[in-house]
Amino acid sequence: MINHLALAVENANLFAITKQKVEELSALYSLARVLNSSLNFEVILRRIMDEVLTMFQFQSGRVYLFDRDSDNLRVLASRNYPTAA
């Protein structure tokens, strides 16, 4: 009886690990598909932003680039943030 219970617990743990790996691989595949969909950097960046927001169920997000010349962050992509006045 105890062996069956231990086996059931182990199977449940293995199932959870496998499910997590499938979700991770699915996310990577989705992002790879977006990367291969266009040669235009801005288009790819917008599509990746949409994919990441969907994957993590976020309402908004931003991607920044650090500009070494000005020592500032520059917004490359933004979703659902108010624009600066």
C-alpha positions in Angstrom: 0.0 0.0 0.0 2.8 2.5 0.9 4.7 1.6 -2.2 1.6 2.4 -4.3 1.2 5.7 -2.5 4.8 6.6 -3.0 4.6 5.7 -6.7 1.4 7.9 -7.1 3.2 10.9 -5.4 6.2 10.4 -7.6 4.0 10.2 -10.7 2.2 13.4 -9.7 5.5 15.2 -9.3 6.8 13.9 -12.7 3.6 15.0 -14.3 3.9 18.5 -12.8 7.5 18.8 -14.0 6.6 17.6 -17.5 3.7 20.0 -17.7 6.0 22.9 -16.7 8.6 21.9 -19.3 5.9 21.7 -22.0 4.7 25.2 -21.1 8.3 26.6 -21.3 9.0 24.9 -24.6 5.7 26.2 -26.0 6.6 29.7 -25.0 10.0 29.4 -26.6 8.4 28.1 -29.8 6.0 30.9 -29.8 8.7 33.5 -29.5 10.8 31.8 -32.2 7.9 31.9 -34.5 7.5 35.6 -33.9 11.3 36.2 -34.5 11.1 34.4 -37.8 7.9 36.3 -38.9 9.6 39.5 -40.1 12.9 41.2 -40.8 11.6 44.5 -39.5 13.0 45.1 -35.9 10.1 47.3 -34.8 7.5 44.7 -36.0 9.3 41.9 -34.2 9.6 43.9 -31.1 5.9 44.8 -31.0 4.9 41.1 -31.7 7.2 39.9 -29.0 5.8 42.4 -26.6 2.3 41.1 -27.4 3.4 37.5 -26.9 5.1 38.1 -23.6 2.1 40.1 -22.2 -0.2 37.3 -23.2 2.0 34.5 -21.8 2.4 36.1 -18.4 -1.1 37.6 -18.4 0.3 41.1 -17.9 -1.8 44.2 -18.7 1.1 46.4 -19.7 4.8 46.3 -20.4 7.8 48.2 -21.7 11.1 47.3 -23.3 14.0 49.7 -22.7 17.3 50.2 -24.4 20.2 51.7 -22.4 21.8 54.5 -24.4 25.4 54.7 -23.4 26.0 58.0 -25.1 23.3 59.8 -23.0 23.4 57.4 -20.0 19.6 57.1 -20.2 17.0 54.4 -20.9 15.1 54.8 -24.1 11.6 53.1 -24.5 11.6 50.8 -27.5 8.2 49.3 -27.1 5.3 50.0 -24.8 1.8 48.6 -24.3 -1.0 50.1 -22.2 1.2 52.8 -20.6 0.1 56.5 -20.8 2.2 58.6 -23.1 4.5 61.2 -21.7 3.1 64.7 -21.8 
